[in-house]
Amino acid sequence: MRDEQIERINELYRKSQAEGLTEAEKKEQALLRKQFVADVRGNLTAQLNNIDMVNADGTVENLGEKYGNKKRLS
């Protein structure tokens, strides 16, 4: 997510607290928030998929290869 989009989320929040938002602004805010959450989840998933774990026997196991391709239940 670009800095401009994050700043726009913050602008809409401040405006909602000060004077309220129009319906179009509410929809824009919801869309931006949804994109932000999707980006955070994607980044976290990528980080977790790159974790290597050293087992007691000395072998190295990539957790992304072991668990990363499983589908979410929700």
PyMOL commands that place a pseudoatom at each C-alpha (Angstrom):
pseudoatom trace, name=CA, resn=MET, resi=1, chain=A, elem=C, hetatm=0, pos=[0.000, 0.000, 0.000]
pseudoatom trace, name=CA, resn=ARG, resi=2, chain=A, elem=C, hetatm=0, pos=[1.361, 3.371, -0.965]
pseudoatom trace, name=CA, resn=ASP, resi=3, chain=A, elem=C, hetatm=0, pos=[1.931, 6.183, 1.506]
pseudoatom trace, name=CA, resn=GLU, resi=4, chain=A, elem=C, hetatm=0, pos=[-0.727, 8.274, -0.258]
pseudoatom trace, name=CA, resn=GLN, resi=5, chain=A, elem=C, hetatm=0, pos=[-3.335, 5.610, 0.407]
pseudoatom trace, name=CA, resn=ILE, resi=6, chain=A, elem=C, hetatm=0, pos=[-2.412, 5.368, 4.077]
pseudoatom trace, name=CA, resn=GLU, resi=7, chain=A, elem=C, hetatm=0, pos=[-2.557, 9.150, 4.369]
pseudoatom trace, name=CA, resn=ARG, resi=8, chain=A, elem=C, hetatm=0, pos=[-6.004, 9.101, 2.743]
pseudoatom trace, name=CA, resn=ILE, resi=9, chain=A, elem=C, hetatm=0, pos=[-7.197, 6.524, 5.298]
pseudoatom trace, name=CA, resn=ASN, resi=10, chain=A, elem=C, hetatm=0, pos=[-5.978, 8.844, 8.052]
pseudoatom trace, name=CA, resn=GLU, resi=11, chain=A, elem=C, hetatm=0, pos=[-7.630, 11.884, 6.436]
pseudoatom trace, name=CA, resn=LEU, resi=12, chain=A, elem=C, hetatm=0, pos=[-10.951, 10.093, 6.209]
pseudoatom trace, name=CA, resn=TYR, resi=13, chain=A, elem=C, hetatm=0, pos=[-10.685, 8.985, 9.823]
pseudoatom trace, name=CA, resn=ARG, resi=14, chain=A, elem=C, hetatm=0, pos=[-9.971, 12.513, 11.040]
pseudoatom trace, name=CA, resn=LYS, resi=15, chain=A, elem=C, hetatm=0, pos=[-12.834, 13.883, 8.959]
pseudoatom trace, name=CA, resn=SER, resi=16, chain=A, elem=C, hetatm=0, pos=[-15.212, 11.200, 10.279]
pseudoatom trace, name=CA, resn=GLN, resi=17, chain=A, elem=C, hetatm=0, pos=[-14.370, 12.234, 13.831]
pseudoatom trace, name=CA, resn=ALA, resi=18, chain=A, elem=C, hetatm=0, pos=[-14.683, 15.956, 13.139]
pseudoatom trace, name=CA, resn=GLU, resi=19, chain=A, elem=C, hetatm=0, pos=[-17.693, 16.297, 10.867]
pseudoatom trace, name=CA, resn=GLY, resi=20, chain=A, elem=C, hetatm=0, pos=[-18.750, 12.933, 9.460]
pseudoatom trace, name=CA, resn=LEU, resi=21, chain=A, elem=C, hetatm=0, pos=[-18.368, 11.372, 6.031]
pseudoatom trace, name=CA, resn=THR, resi=22, chain=A, elem=C, hetatm=0, pos=[-20.539, 11.289, 2.938]
pseudoatom trace, name=CA, resn=GLU, resi=23, chain=A, elem=C, hetatm=0, pos=[-21.698, 7.912, 1.652]
pseudoatom trace, name=CA, resn=ALA, resi=24, chain=A, elem=C, hetatm=0, pos=[-19.065, 8.009, -1.104]
pseudoatom trace, name=CA, resn=GLU, resi=25, chain=A, elem=C, hetatm=0, pos=[-16.335, 8.720, 1.457]
pseudoatom trace, name=CA, resn=LYS, resi=26, chain=A, elem=C, hetatm=0, pos=[-17.578, 5.888, 3.675]
pseudoatom trace, name=CA, resn=LYS, resi=27, chain=A, elem=C, hetatm=0, pos=[-17.331, 3.484, 0.735]
pseudoatom trace, name=CA, resn=GLU, resi=28, chain=A, elem=C, hetatm=0, pos=[-13.854, 4.776, -0.124]
pseudoatom trace, name=CA, resn=GLN, resi=29, chain=A, elem=C, hetatm=0, pos=[-12.768, 4.382, 3.497]
pseudoatom trace, name=CA, resn=ALA, resi=30, chain=A, elem=C, hetatm=0, pos=[-14.096, 0.816, 3.659]
pseudoatom trace, name=CA, resn=LEU, resi=31, chain=A, elem=C, hetatm=0, pos=[-12.327, -0.099, 0.411]
pseudoatom trace, name=CA, resn=LEU, resi=32, chain=A, elem=C, hetatm=0, pos=[-9.020, 1.412, 1.559]
pseudoatom trace, name=CA, resn=ARG, resi=33, chain=A, elem=C, hetatm=0, pos=[-9.236, -0.365, 4.902]
pseudoatom trace, name=CA, resn=LYS, resi=34, chain=A, elem=C, hetatm=0, pos=[-9.979, -3.669, 3.161]
pseudoatom trace, name=CA, resn=GLN, resi=35, chain=A, elem=C, hetatm=0, pos=[-6.938, -3.197, 0.905]
pseudoatom trace, name=CA, resn=PHE, resi=36, chain=A, elem=C, hetatm=0, pos=[-4.777, -2.313, 3.915]
pseudoatom trace, name=CA, resn=VAL, resi=37, chain=A, elem=C, hetatm=0, pos=[-5.814, -5.446, 5.826]
pseudoatom trace, name=CA, resn=ALA, resi=38, chain=A, elem=C, hetatm=0, pos=[-5.231, -7.618, 2.740]
pseudoatom trace, name=CA, resn=ASP, resi=39, chain=A, elem=C, hetatm=0, pos=[-1.744, -6.136, 2.339]
pseudoatom trace, name=CA, resn=VAL, resi=40, chain=A, elem=C, hetatm=0, pos=[-0.890, -6.736, 5.999]
pseudoatom trace, name=CA, resn=ARG, resi=41, chain=A, elem=C, hetatm=0, pos=[-2.102, -10.340, 5.786]
pseudoatom trace, name=CA, resn=GLY, resi=42, chain=A, elem=C, hetatm=0, pos=[-0.139, -10.898, 2.580]
pseudoatom trace, name=CA, resn=ASN, resi=43, chain=A, elem=C, hetatm=0, pos=[3.048, -9.477, 4.096]
pseudoatom trace, name=CA, resn=LEU, resi=44, chain=A, elem=C, hetatm=0, pos=[2.655, -11.565, 7.248]
pseudoatom trace, name=CA, resn=THR, resi=45, chain=A, elem=C, hetatm=0, pos=[2.023, -14.715, 5.228]
pseudoatom trace, name=CA, resn=ALA, resi=46, chain=A, elem=C, hetatm=0, pos=[5.127, -14.047, 3.123]
pseudoatom trace, name=CA, resn=GLN, resi=47, chain=A, elem=C, hetatm=0, pos=[7.239, -13.554, 6.250]
pseudoatom trace, name=CA, resn=LEU, resi=48, chain=A, elem=C, hetatm=0, pos=[5.921, -16.697, 7.902]
pseudoatom trace, name=CA, resn=ASN, resi=49, chain=A, elem=C, hetatm=0, pos=[6.469, -18.732, 4.732]
pseudoatom trace, name=CA, resn=ASN, resi=50, chain=A, elem=C, hetatm=0, pos=[10.168, -17.765, 4.790]
pseudoatom trace, name=CA, resn=ILE, resi=51, chain=A, elem=C, hetatm=0, pos=[10.902, -19.053, 8.283]
pseudoatom trace, name=CA, resn=ASP, resi=52, chain=A, elem=C, hetatm=0, pos=[13.390, -21.915, 8.480]
pseudoatom trace, name=CA, resn=MET, resi=53, chain=A, elem=C, hetatm=0, pos=[13.373, -24.113, 11.545]
pseudoatom trace, name=CA, resn=VAL, resi=54, chain=A, elem=C, hetatm=0, pos=[16.322, -26.232, 12.675]
pseudoatom trace, name=CA, resn=ASN, resi=55, chain=A, elem=C, hetatm=0, pos=[15.110, -29.554, 14.042]
pseudoatom trace, name=CA, resn=ALA, resi=56, chain=A, elem=C, hetatm=0, pos=[16.741, -31.436, 16.902]
pseudoatom trace, name=CA, resn=ASP, resi=57, chain=A, elem=C, hetatm=0, pos=[18.469, -33.773, 14.420]
pseudoatom trace, name=CA, resn=GLY, resi=58, chain=A, elem=C, hetatm=0, pos=[20.068, -30.791, 12.645]
pseudoatom trace, name=CA, resn=THR, resi=59, chain=A, elem=C, hetatm=0, pos=[17.866, -30.790, 9.553]
pseudoatom trace, name=CA, resn=VAL, resi=60, chain=A, elem=C, hetatm=0, pos=[16.477, -27.490, 8.324]
pseudoatom trace, name=CA, resn=GLU, resi=61, chain=A, elem=C, hetatm=0, pos=[12.791, -27.322, 7.524]
pseudoatom trace, name=CA, resn=ASN, resi=62, chain=A, elem=C, hetatm=0, pos=[11.100, -24.429, 5.722]
pseudoatom trace, name=CA, resn=LEU, resi=63, chain=A, elem=C, hetatm=0, pos=[7.752, -23.783, 7.399]
pseudoatom trace, name=CA, resn=GLY, resi=64, chain=A, elem=C, hetatm=0, pos=[6.337, -22.184, 4.270]
pseudoatom trace, name=CA, resn=GLU, resi=65, chain=A, elem=C, hetatm=0, pos=[6.879, -25.385, 2.347]
pseudoatom trace, name=CA, resn=LYS, resi=66, chain=A, elem=C, hetatm=0, pos=[5.450, -27.444, 5.178]
pseudoatom trace, name=CA, resn=TYR, resi=67, chain=A, elem=C, hetatm=0, pos=[2.425, -25.310, 6.133]
pseudoatom trace, name=CA, resn=GLY, resi=68, chain=A, elem=C, hetatm=0, pos=[2.222, -22.395, 3.699]
pseudoatom trace, name=CA, resn=ASN, resi=69, chain=A, elem=C, hetatm=0, pos=[0.036, -23.993, 1.058]
pseudoatom trace, name=CA, resn=LYS, resi=70, chain=A, elem=C, hetatm=0, pos=[-2.802, -24.956, 3.369]
pseudoatom trace, name=CA, resn=LYS, resi=71, chain=A, elem=C, hetatm=0, pos=[-6.125, -23.240, 2.795]
pseudoatom trace, name=CA, resn=ARG, resi=72, chain=A, elem=C, hetatm=0, pos=[-7.674, -21.053, 5.475]
pseudoatom trace, name=CA, resn=LEU, resi=73, chain=A, elem=C, hetatm=0, pos=[-10.823, -22.365, 7.069]
pseudoatom trace, name=CA, resn=SER, resi=74, chain=A, elem=C, hetatm=0, pos=[-12.551, -19.000, 7.348]
for i in range(1, 74): cmd.bond("trace and resi %d" % i, "trace and resi %d" % (i + 1))
show_as sticks, trace
zoom trace
